[in-house]
Amino acid sequence: MGSFRQHITCSTITGVGVGAVAFHFGFSPPECLVAVGLCSVAGMLPDIDSNTSKSFRKCLYVVAGLGAILIVSRLWHLGFGTGLAISCGAFAFIGIRFGIGTFIKKYTVHRGMIHSVPVAVLCGQFLFFVVSGTIEERLIKSAALTVGFLSHLVLDEIYSIGSSKFINKKRSFGTALKWTNPKKKGLVTALYLVIFCLACAIVREYSCELALK
């Protein structure tokens, strides 16, 4: 698998590409920079299931910090007071750091379902509902996060191919860029059900926004 630095480098370069595409389609430079940053940070998110304490702590603090910032920004955008927004952000940080973090540490394994395409999509969908901006800006930010997440999985698969005179697949091949897990059929079914429900909610919100224009 790629190192922490390699994943960040890859996702950052990918993020620059996403930002360039967003700029081409008329998004403002600040929004394009946000997309670049989200894509870059997303390159480390899959390793939140890491079996090494150092990598786990790094990813968890990044997720908790990013979640808190996005929630504060979203609440401000919706017109909530500064005190309430900051308080919710603080609670979000604590909840992610100690609640979700403990759950992930206890019930997940490295290269499990967190290293998968559907989870990459799910992360992007969740971001759509907590990030601020117009619906188009929220969509491009969600896409940037998903693409950055996927860049990590792709790089892991590249490093799972041995370097020799012949192409040799390591035991880790196929454990990152996957769509399902035969051993966790119930979990996978629930995951796809959540993705479907969130997709319907996003399409409905987008349709309502278009109808108002």
LOSEBA-515687 format. One line per field, with one value per residue: x, y, z of N, C-alpha, C in turn. Coordinates in pm, 1 decimal. Example, Ala and Ser with C-alpha at 12.3 -4.5 7.8 and 13.67 -1.06 7.14 Angstrom:
2
nc1 <- c(1319.0; 1285.0)
nc2 <- c(-569.0; -225.0)
nc3 <- c(780.0; 708.0)
cac1 <- c(1230.0; 1367.0)
cac2 <- c(-450.0; -106.0)
cac3 <- c(780.0; 714.0)
cc1 <- c(1320.0; 1290.0)
cc2 <- c(-330.0; 3.0)
cc3 <- c(780.0; 787.0)
***
This chain:
213
nc1 <- c(85.0; 32.6; 228.3; 158.2; 234.7; 248.0; -18.1; -142.1; -10.2; -92.8; -375.3; -387.0; -280.4; -474.6; -686.6; -623.2; -672.7; -950.5; -1030.9; -958.3; -1132.4; -1374.9; -1345.6; -1344.9; -1609.4; -1734.4; -1735.0; -1655.0; -1322.8; -1263.7; -1441.7; -1346.8; -1095.3; -1168.4; -1276.1; -1042.6; -900.7; -1071.0; -1063.5; -794.5; -764.1; -937.5; -790.4; -669.4; -866.3; -970.2; -789.9; -874.1; -950.6; -721.2; -479.8; -273.8; -180.7; -84.6; -148.0; -423.9; -496.4; -418.9; -590.1; -837.7; -844.0; -834.2; -1078.4; -1260.4; -1200.9; -1252.7; -1523.6; -1635.2; -1575.4; -1719.0; -1982.1; -2017.6; -1988.2; -2206.3; -2426.3; -2401.1; -2448.9; -2715.6; -2826.3; -2811.4; -2716.8; -2388.3; -2283.8; -2437.0; -2373.0; -2095.4; -2092.9; -2229.1; -2045.3; -1829.5; -1938.7; -1975.8; -1711.6; -1616.8; -1796.4; -1733.3; -1461.2; -1447.2; -1677.7; -1760.6; -1500.8; -1420.7; -1600.4; -1525.3; -1262.3; -1306.2; -1483.2; -1412.9; -1192.4; -868.5; -863.5; -1122.1; -1474.1; -1464.7; -1262.0; -1369.1; -1565.0; -1848.8; -1849.6; -1692.6; -1864.8; -2075.3; -1960.0; -1924.1; -2193.6; -2289.6; -2141.0; -2259.6; -2491.2; -2401.7; -2230.2; -2186.3; -2328.6; -2440.6; -2662.6; -2531.0; -2264.5; -2238.8; -2265.8; -2034.5; -1837.2; -1895.9; -1848.3; -1575.4; -1472.5; -1542.2; -1394.9; -1133.8; -1124.1; -1150.4; -909.9; -725.3; -794.0; -744.5; -467.7; -378.3; -445.0; -275.8; -28.7; -54.2; 23.0; 287.7; 633.8; 825.4; 982.8; 759.5; 406.2; 290.0; 35.6; -27.5; -132.9; -302.4; -431.1; -720.7; -852.8; -899.6; -1018.5; -1308.1; -1645.7; -1817.9; -1859.8; -1844.8; -1852.9; -1987.2; -2268.5; -2512.2; -2435.4; -2339.4; -2573.0; -2730.3; -2570.4; -2582.9; -2854.0; -2879.0; -2723.9; -2884.9; -3117.6; -3015.5; -2930.4; -3174.6; -3280.2; -3102.9; -3144.3; -3411.0; -3394.8; -3238.4; -3408.2; -3622.8; -3492.8; -3435.4; -3693.7; -3771.6; -3629.4)
nc2 <- c(-119.0; 236.1; 498.7; 734.7; 994.4; 957.9; 904.9; 1149.1; 1321.0; 1217.7; 1252.2; 1526.5; 1619.8; 1509.7; 1657.8; 1914.8; 1878.7; 1833.1; 2083.1; 2242.9; 2148.5; 2223.5; 2502.3; 2543.3; 2492.6; 2711.1; 2766.6; 2965.0; 3092.6; 3070.9; 2861.1; 2658.5; 2620.4; 2524.4; 2279.6; 2158.7; 2137.7; 1967.2; 1733.0; 1672.7; 1627.1; 1411.2; 1203.8; 1073.0; 965.4; 688.4; 542.8; 558.8; 329.3; 210.3; -24.2; 65.3; 270.0; 532.3; 617.0; 587.2; 777.4; 1015.9; 1025.6; 1021.8; 1260.1; 1439.9; 1385.6; 1445.4; 1717.7; 1829.1; 1763.8; 1916.7; 2181.1; 2197.3; 2164.5; 2390.3; 2590.5; 2529.6; 2571.8; 2844.6; 2935.5; 2870.1; 3051.6; 3035.1; 3130.9; 3251.1; 3145.0; 2907.8; 2767.8; 2726.9; 2577.6; 2344.6; 2257.5; 2196.8; 1988.5; 1808.1; 1751.4; 1624.3; 1409.6; 1269.7; 1218.2; 1066.2; 906.8; 794.5; 732.1; 542.2; 336.8; 265.8; 182.4; -43.1; -212.5; -237.3; -353.0; -324.7; -245.8; -327.3; -281.7; -6.9; 61.4; 88.4; 129.2; 197.8; 318.6; 540.5; 683.1; 721.0; 887.3; 1120.8; 1181.3; 1231.7; 1458.5; 1641.5; 1714.9; 1856.0; 2055.6; 2401.2; 2646.4; 2700.7; 2467.3; 2356.0; 2412.4; 2261.5; 2008.4; 1986.3; 1997.2; 1767.8; 1577.0; 1618.4; 1529.0; 1256.8; 1173.6; 1221.0; 1035.0; 799.8; 810.4; 728.4; 458.4; 359.5; 401.9; 228.1; -17.1; -12.3; -34.4; -288.6; -456.6; -652.2; -569.7; -688.9; -902.1; -1010.4; -950.8; -958.3; -1034.2; -916.6; -1039.9; -851.0; -746.8; -620.4; -570.7; -309.9; -133.2; -207.2; -331.5; -473.8; -710.0; -1038.2; -1166.4; -1000.3; -961.6; -858.4; -608.5; -484.3; -474.6; -300.7; -75.9; -8.4; 46.4; 275.6; 448.5; 460.7; 583.7; 833.7; 927.7; 959.4; 1164.1; 1371.1; 1406.4; 1484.5; 1727.5; 1874.7; 1881.1; 2028.7; 2269.0; 2343.3; 2376.9; 2607.3; 2802.1)
nc3 <- c(0.0; -46.5; 106.8; 376.2; 295.7; 17.8; -45.9; 22.7; -152.2; -400.7; -385.3; -361.7; -604.1; -768.6; -672.3; -763.6; -1031.6; -1018.8; -923.1; -1140.0; -1336.4; -1219.1; -1221.7; -1494.8; -1552.4; -1453.7; -1175.9; -887.0; -803.6; -514.2; -438.4; -599.2; -487.0; -238.7; -317.5; -411.4; -169.1; -18.0; -170.5; -145.0; 134.8; 160.3; 65.8; 273.4; 427.3; 401.7; 557.4; 814.3; 925.4; 994.2; 1121.6; 1272.0; 1540.9; 1510.1; 1243.3; 1259.8; 1456.8; 1329.9; 1102.3; 1228.6; 1377.6; 1166.9; 1034.1; 1242.2; 1289.4; 1034.8; 1009.3; 1220.2; 1138.2; 896.2; 984.4; 1149.6; 954.9; 788.9; 960.1; 1011.3; 754.1; 732.6; 899.0; 1177.6; 1513.7; 1617.4; 1857.8; 1897.3; 1664.4; 1691.2; 1926.0; 1844.9; 1656.7; 1824.3; 1977.0; 1770.7; 1698.8; 1933.4; 1942.3; 1705.6; 1744.4; 1987.6; 1998.3; 1731.8; 1659.6; 1853.5; 1796.4; 1532.3; 1575.9; 1731.7; 1590.7; 1322.5; 1058.9; 908.1; 564.7; 532.8; 476.6; 478.1; 308.7; 27.4; -274.5; -245.9; 11.5; -35.9; -203.0; -22.7; 171.7; 22.9; -21.8; 240.1; 294.6; 124.3; 261.3; 481.5; 405.2; 310.8; 78.4; -265.1; -430.9; -648.2; -583.6; -352.8; -461.5; -624.0; -431.4; -285.1; -482.2; -515.1; -269.5; -281.5; -507.2; -416.6; -206.7; -354.4; -494.7; -308.6; -276.9; -534.4; -553.3; -353.3; -471.8; -691.9; -565.3; -474.4; -665.8; -744.8; -801.4; -1043.1; -1293.9; -1397.5; -1376.0; -1059.5; -839.0; -518.2; -192.8; -97.0; -312.6; -463.5; -228.1; -165.5; -370.5; -397.4; -438.0; -281.7; -7.8; 41.2; 288.2; 455.3; 404.0; 506.2; 611.8; 379.4; 225.5; 381.8; 362.7; 87.3; 76.2; 234.1; 78.2; -151.6; -47.9; 34.4; -212.0; -341.9; -183.9; -241.7; -517.2; -510.0; -366.8; -544.4; -766.2; -662.4; -622.7; -886.7; -978.9; -849.1; -974.5)
cac1 <- c(0.0; 107.9; 252.6; 73.4; 276.8; 211.7; -162.8; -173.0; 40.3; -180.5; -507.5; -371.9; -268.6; -609.1; -768.8; -593.4; -748.9; -1093.0; -1048.1; -948.9; -1258.5; -1478.4; -1325.3; -1386.3; -1755.6; -1786.5; -1733.4; -1565.6; -1192.7; -1268.5; -1508.4; -1255.0; -990.4; -1230.3; -1283.9; -905.7; -869.1; -1150.4; -1010.2; -664.2; -785.3; -1006.2; -692.4; -627.2; -983.6; -987.4; -702.5; -930.0; -962.6; -584.2; -447.8; -163.8; -235.8; -44.1; -230.5; -562.4; -514.4; -409.1; -712.4; -952.6; -842.1; -868.2; -1222.3; -1330.2; -1182.0; -1324.9; -1666.4; -1671.4; -1569.4; -1828.7; -2109.2; -2022.5; -2012.4; -2342.8; -2521.4; -2392.5; -2514.9; -2859.6; -2871.1; -2804.5; -2625.8; -2248.5; -2264.5; -2496.4; -2296.4; -1966.8; -2121.5; -2259.3; -1918.6; -1751.0; -2001.1; -1948.2; -1572.1; -1608.6; -1871.0; -1657.0; -1332.4; -1458.5; -1787.3; -1738.8; -1364.3; -1419.5; -1674.0; -1441.7; -1147.5; -1349.2; -1562.8; -1367.1; -1058.7; -805.6; -901.9; -1258.2; -1566.2; -1430.1; -1185.2; -1457.7; -1628.5; -1972.6; -1821.9; -1647.1; -1986.6; -2150.6; -1892.6; -1959.5; -2334.5; -2300.8; -2084.3; -2357.9; -2591.6; -2343.6; -2149.4; -2264.8; -2317.1; -2553.4; -2671.7; -2424.0; -2137.8; -2238.6; -2243.7; -1894.7; -1758.1; -1920.1; -1776.7; -1432.1; -1441.4; -1551.4; -1281.3; -1014.5; -1134.5; -1121.9; -767.8; -656.2; -820.4; -674.2; -324.0; -358.2; -449.6; -153.6; 81.4; -74.9; 80.7; 430.4; 726.9; 923.4; 978.7; 620.6; 308.5; 249.1; -63.6; -8.4; -254.2; -389.0; -494.6; -865.9; -911.0; -924.4; -1114.4; -1409.4; -1785.0; -1895.3; -1785.3; -1929.9; -1861.0; -2068.5; -2382.4; -2609.0; -2377.1; -2334.0; -2711.7; -2768.8; -2490.6; -2641.3; -2986.4; -2855.3; -2678.5; -3001.1; -3205.6; -2949.9; -2932.2; -3310.9; -3294.8; -3025.0; -3215.9; -3532.6; -3356.2; -3193.7; -3527.8; -3696.4; -3415.0; -3456.9; -3833.0; -3784.2; -3557.0)
cac2 <- c(0.0; 359.4; 562.5; 850.3; 1105.2; 927.0; 920.9; 1292.0; 1377.9; 1172.6; 1314.6; 1670.2; 1636.5; 1483.1; 1771.6; 2024.8; 1846.9; 1857.0; 2227.8; 2296.6; 2114.8; 2307.9; 2638.5; 2540.8; 2493.6; 2838.2; 2786.5; 3071.9; 3045.1; 3020.0; 2730.7; 2562.4; 2592.2; 2437.5; 2146.5; 2105.4; 2100.4; 1850.8; 1617.1; 1642.8; 1568.4; 1282.4; 1100.8; 998.7; 917.4; 542.8; 484.5; 572.2; 192.4; 157.8; -103.6; 129.4; 377.9; 662.3; 649.0; 597.6; 905.9; 1121.9; 1027.6; 1052.3; 1404.3; 1510.2; 1368.5; 1520.0; 1860.2; 1864.7; 1756.9; 2031.3; 2302.3; 2195.2; 2184.5; 2531.8; 2666.5; 2501.4; 2636.5; 2987.8; 2957.6; 2856.8; 3164.3; 3010.9; 3219.1; 3208.5; 3059.8; 2776.1; 2701.0; 2682.7; 2471.1; 2223.3; 2213.6; 2135.1; 1858.6; 1720.0; 1707.6; 1527.2; 1290.1; 1193.9; 1174.6; 964.9; 814.8; 722.0; 678.6; 419.5; 234.8; 221.8; 109.5; -170.3; -299.6; -245.5; -405.2; -254.7; -294.6; -380.1; -211.0; 135.3; 66.2; 40.6; 231.6; 251.1; 408.6; 665.4; 751.4; 757.1; 1003.6; 1235.5; 1212.1; 1294.9; 1592.7; 1725.5; 1763.2; 1937.9; 2163.3; 2518.7; 2692.6; 2667.5; 2322.8; 2318.0; 2415.8; 2145.7; 1889.2; 1977.6; 1965.1; 1625.6; 1500.5; 1630.5; 1439.4; 1119.0; 1148.3; 1210.9; 905.8; 695.3; 814.7; 644.8; 317.5; 326.9; 393.8; 102.7; -128.3; -5.7; -86.1; -430.6; -532.2; -666.9; -521.2; -789.2; -920.7; -1043.6; -885.0; -1045.7; -974.6; -945.8; -1087.4; -735.8; -703.1; -630.5; -543.4; -166.2; -82.6; -312.8; -288.3; -552.3; -803.0; -1157.4; -1207.2; -901.9; -935.5; -772.9; -475.1; -430.5; -444.9; -179.0; 32.8; 30.7; 101.7; 413.2; 524.4; 482.3; 681.5; 964.3; 969.1; 1007.6; 1292.6; 1470.1; 1431.4; 1559.6; 1865.4; 1938.9; 1903.0; 2139.6; 2390.8; 2378.5; 2421.1; 2742.3; 2897.3)
cac3 <- c(0.0; -49.3; 236.1; 407.4; 209.1; -120.6; -60.0; 25.1; -277.9; -508.6; -373.6; -385.1; -749.7; -820.7; -633.8; -855.6; -1153.3; -990.9; -916.3; -1276.3; -1403.1; -1159.4; -1273.1; -1635.3; -1558.0; -1403.4; -1031.5; -845.3; -753.3; -376.3; -433.9; -661.7; -388.4; -137.7; -378.8; -409.8; -30.9; 22.5; -241.8; -85.7; 267.6; 144.8; 34.1; 392.9; 501.2; 413.8; 659.0; 947.5; 977.8; 1001.7; 1239.9; 1343.7; 1622.2; 1457.6; 1127.2; 1306.0; 1524.4; 1228.5; 1021.8; 1313.4; 1407.3; 1042.9; 1013.4; 1346.6; 1264.0; 912.5; 1039.3; 1303.5; 1055.2; 799.7; 1054.8; 1188.1; 832.5; 743.0; 1050.2; 982.9; 626.0; 754.4; 980.2; 1321.4; 1584.4; 1625.9; 1975.5; 1873.0; 1558.3; 1747.1; 2023.0; 1767.4; 1599.4; 1931.7; 2007.4; 1656.7; 1710.5; 2043.5; 1904.4; 1605.2; 1801.1; 2092.0; 1971.5; 1607.1; 1662.6; 1935.2; 1721.3; 1419.9; 1629.6; 1790.6; 1505.6; 1183.7; 1033.8; 797.5; 432.2; 535.4; 388.3; 467.9; 184.2; -78.5; -358.3; -188.4; 124.6; -97.0; -247.0; 97.1; 232.6; -58.9; 1.7; 371.4; 283.9; 56.6; 355.8; 588.4; 350.6; 274.5; -59.1; -352.4; -451.4; -741.8; -509.3; -262.8; -543.8; -668.1; -311.6; -256.2; -584.3; -486.7; -157.3; -330.3; -596.7; -332.6; -137.9; -453.6; -531.7; -209.1; -308.1; -659.2; -523.8; -279.4; -567.0; -772.4; -484.0; -445.5; -777.7; -719.4; -904.6; -1085.5; -1438.5; -1430.0; -1289.1; -950.7; -750.8; -377.3; -126.1; -71.9; -437.5; -464.0; -96.7; -149.8; -468.7; -407.8; -435.2; -186.6; 76.7; 56.5; 428.0; 527.7; 314.9; 573.6; 618.6; 243.1; 187.2; 454.1; 306.9; -41.6; 102.5; 279.2; -40.0; -237.0; 17.5; 28.1; -352.6; -368.0; -115.3; -316.8; -643.3; -477.0; -333.2; -668.1; -848.6; -601.3; -648.7; -1027.2; -995.4; -795.1; -1058.2)
cc1 <- c(88.4; 125.4; 158.9; 107.0; 236.2; 61.8; -201.0; -126.9; -52.2; -315.9; -500.0; -360.3; -404.5; -701.4; -747.5; -668.5; -897.2; -1121.4; -1045.4; -1077.8; -1371.9; -1468.3; -1371.5; -1538.1; -1816.7; -1791.6; -1629.7; -1433.3; -1195.4; -1332.9; -1420.9; -1144.3; -1043.7; -1238.8; -1146.9; -870.0; -943.4; -1098.2; -877.2; -679.6; -847.3; -909.8; -644.9; -744.7; -996.5; -901.6; -750.1; -953.7; -825.4; -561.2; -325.2; -217.5; -205.0; -131.5; -376.0; -587.9; -510.5; -539.9; -832.5; -958.5; -877.7; -1019.2; -1300.9; -1320.1; -1259.1; -1475.1; -1713.3; -1676.2; -1688.1; -1964.2; -2124.8; -2055.7; -2155.6; -2446.1; -2518.8; -2467.4; -2666.8; -2914.6; -2870.5; -2701.3; -2485.8; -2225.8; -2316.3; -2416.0; -2164.7; -1987.3; -2149.6; -2132.5; -1832.2; -1806.0; -1975.6; -1806.7; -1558.0; -1678.6; -1795.7; -1531.5; -1350.1; -1571.7; -1763.2; -1600.0; -1354.4; -1488.5; -1588.6; -1325.4; -1186.9; -1408.9; -1519.1; -1226.9; -1000.8; -835.1; -1037.2; -1345.7; -1539.6; -1343.8; -1272.4; -1519.0; -1757.9; -1950.4; -1769.2; -1766.9; -2065.4; -2090.6; -1925.4; -2103.7; -2355.1; -2249.2; -2184.5; -2454.7; -2533.6; -2262.3; -2239.4; -2242.8; -2443.5; -2554.4; -2564.7; -2289.0; -2127.4; -2213.1; -2097.9; -1804.0; -1773.6; -1845.8; -1626.9; -1389.9; -1441.8; -1432.4; -1151.9; -1008.6; -1096.2; -975.2; -684.2; -672.0; -745.5; -524.9; -291.3; -355.8; -324.8; -35.5; 63.0; -27.5; 231.6; 515.3; 834.1; 916.4; 837.2; 528.2; 259.7; 150.3; -34.6; -140.6; -353.1; -463.5; -645.7; -932.6; -941.9; -1036.0; -1220.5; -1548.7; -1866.8; -1801.9; -1875.1; -1948.4; -1950.9; -2191.4; -2485.3; -2561.7; -2376.4; -2474.0; -2759.0; -2696.4; -2550.0; -2780.5; -2974.9; -2813.2; -2796.2; -3092.7; -3146.1; -2948.9; -3069.7; -3332.3; -3220.5; -3095.2; -3341.4; -3499.7; -3312.6; -3312.6; -3609.6; -3625.7; -3434.6; -3597.7; -3853.9; -3715.5; -3641.8)
cc2 <- c(123.9; 416.2; 681.0; 967.4; 1081.3; 945.1; 1069.0; 1358.3; 1344.0; 1243.2; 1465.0; 1699.3; 1613.1; 1600.3; 1892.5; 2004.0; 1872.8; 2006.2; 2291.9; 2269.8; 2203.6; 2451.7; 2648.8; 2550.5; 2614.0; 2857.8; 2891.9; 3015.3; 2997.8; 2882.3; 2622.2; 2523.0; 2501.8; 2294.4; 2080.1; 2056.9; 1976.8; 1723.3; 1573.9; 1572.3; 1430.1; 1168.9; 1021.5; 934.5; 765.3; 480.0; 510.2; 434.1; 127.4; 80.5; -50.4; 252.8; 514.9; 705.3; 668.7; 733.5; 1021.5; 1135.3; 1069.0; 1200.8; 1485.7; 1504.3; 1450.6; 1670.7; 1907.6; 1864.9; 1877.1; 2159.9; 2309.8; 2219.8; 2329.4; 2618.1; 2651.0; 2573.7; 2788.2; 3020.7; 2952.2; 2965.2; 3142.1; 3104.5; 3160.8; 3112.1; 2919.3; 2699.2; 2645.6; 2568.9; 2338.5; 2167.6; 2143.0; 1997.5; 1758.0; 1665.0; 1599.3; 1396.9; 1203.9; 1135.2; 1058.4; 864.9; 730.3; 659.0; 548.1; 305.7; 177.6; 137.0; -30.4; -265.4; -306.5; -303.7; -330.4; -325.1; -364.8; -297.1; -61.0; 158.6; 10.4; 157.9; 284.7; 344.2; 542.6; 749.0; 802.7; 880.2; 1130.8; 1278.3; 1281.7; 1438.3; 1688.3; 1788.2; 1850.1; 2056.3; 2278.7; 2556.9; 2663.7; 2516.9; 2273.3; 2314.3; 2297.5; 2017.0; 1875.2; 1945.7; 1817.3; 1536.8; 1502.3; 1536.6; 1294.0; 1082.6; 1135.2; 1078.8; 792.7; 693.1; 730.2; 496.9; 273.5; 310.9; 267.0; -17.0; -129.7; -65.5; -232.7; -519.2; -535.0; -617.3; -626.6; -800.2; -951.5; -971.8; -986.0; -973.6; -1016.6; -990.8; -974.1; -688.3; -725.1; -599.3; -396.1; -117.5; -189.6; -253.7; -361.0; -638.4; -923.3; -1200.9; -1115.2; -863.5; -841.5; -628.2; -408.7; -391.7; -315.1; -57.0; 83.8; 90.8; 248.1; 501.1; 557.3; 589.8; 822.1; 1017.6; 1024.5; 1145.2; 1403.1; 1507.1; 1514.4; 1705.3; 1941.7; 1971.6; 2021.1; 2272.0; 2436.8; 2432.9; 2564.0; 2847.3; 2940.6)
cc3 <- c(0.0; 90.1; 254.8; 314.2; 63.9; -144.6; -64.7; -104.3; -393.6; -503.6; -397.7; -534.7; -816.2; -792.3; -723.7; -987.3; -1135.5; -986.5; -1053.6; -1353.4; -1351.0; -1211.5; -1418.5; -1648.3; -1485.6; -1254.0; -994.5; -793.7; -608.1; -364.9; -496.0; -564.5; -276.8; -190.7; -379.8; -270.0; 15.9; -42.9; -180.5; 48.3; 257.6; 113.4; 154.0; 466.6; 509.9; 523.0; 800.4; 1009.4; 995.1; 1130.6; 1313.6; 1414.1; 1565.1; 1340.0; 1166.9; 1369.5; 1425.0; 1151.9; 1104.4; 1346.2; 1283.2; 1019.5; 1115.4; 1323.1; 1142.1; 936.7; 1119.8; 1222.4; 959.7; 866.0; 1098.6; 1066.5; 783.6; 829.1; 1032.7; 854.1; 640.1; 846.4; 1129.9; 1384.3; 1596.3; 1741.9; 1954.8; 1769.7; 1612.5; 1847.0; 1952.6; 1703.5; 1702.0; 1967.7; 1894.5; 1664.3; 1817.5; 2006.6; 1804.9; 1666.4; 1897.9; 2067.1; 1848.2; 1604.9; 1739.0; 1861.8; 1608.2; 1468.9; 1676.8; 1688.9; 1359.2; 1176.1; 913.9; 665.4; 434.9; 443.2; 381.9; 344.1; 71.8; -153.9; -296.0; -69.9; 73.8; -141.4; -126.6; 165.1; 155.2; -36.6; 136.8; 367.2; 221.9; 156.7; 468.0; 535.3; 308.6; 128.6; -138.3; -375.4; -548.2; -671.7; -414.5; -340.2; -584.9; -550.2; -274.6; -354.6; -558.2; -373.5; -202.9; -418.1; -516.8; -256.9; -232.9; -494.9; -435.0; -242.9; -433.6; -633.0; -445.6; -373.5; -655.3; -695.2; -446.0; -559.9; -759.9; -835.1; -930.2; -1237.1; -1486.0; -1331.6; -1185.3; -860.7; -606.5; -315.6; -103.1; -196.3; -431.6; -331.7; -75.4; -241.2; -494.6; -393.5; -329.6; -102.2; 104.0; 201.4; 510.3; 444.1; 377.7; 578.3; 481.7; 195.2; 251.9; 397.4; 176.2; -24.3; 147.0; 161.8; -131.1; -178.4; 10.3; -114.7; -389.1; -304.9; -190.0; -446.6; -617.6; -445.8; -457.9; -758.5; -795.2; -627.6; -792.4; -1050.0; -947.0; -881.5; -1178.6)
***
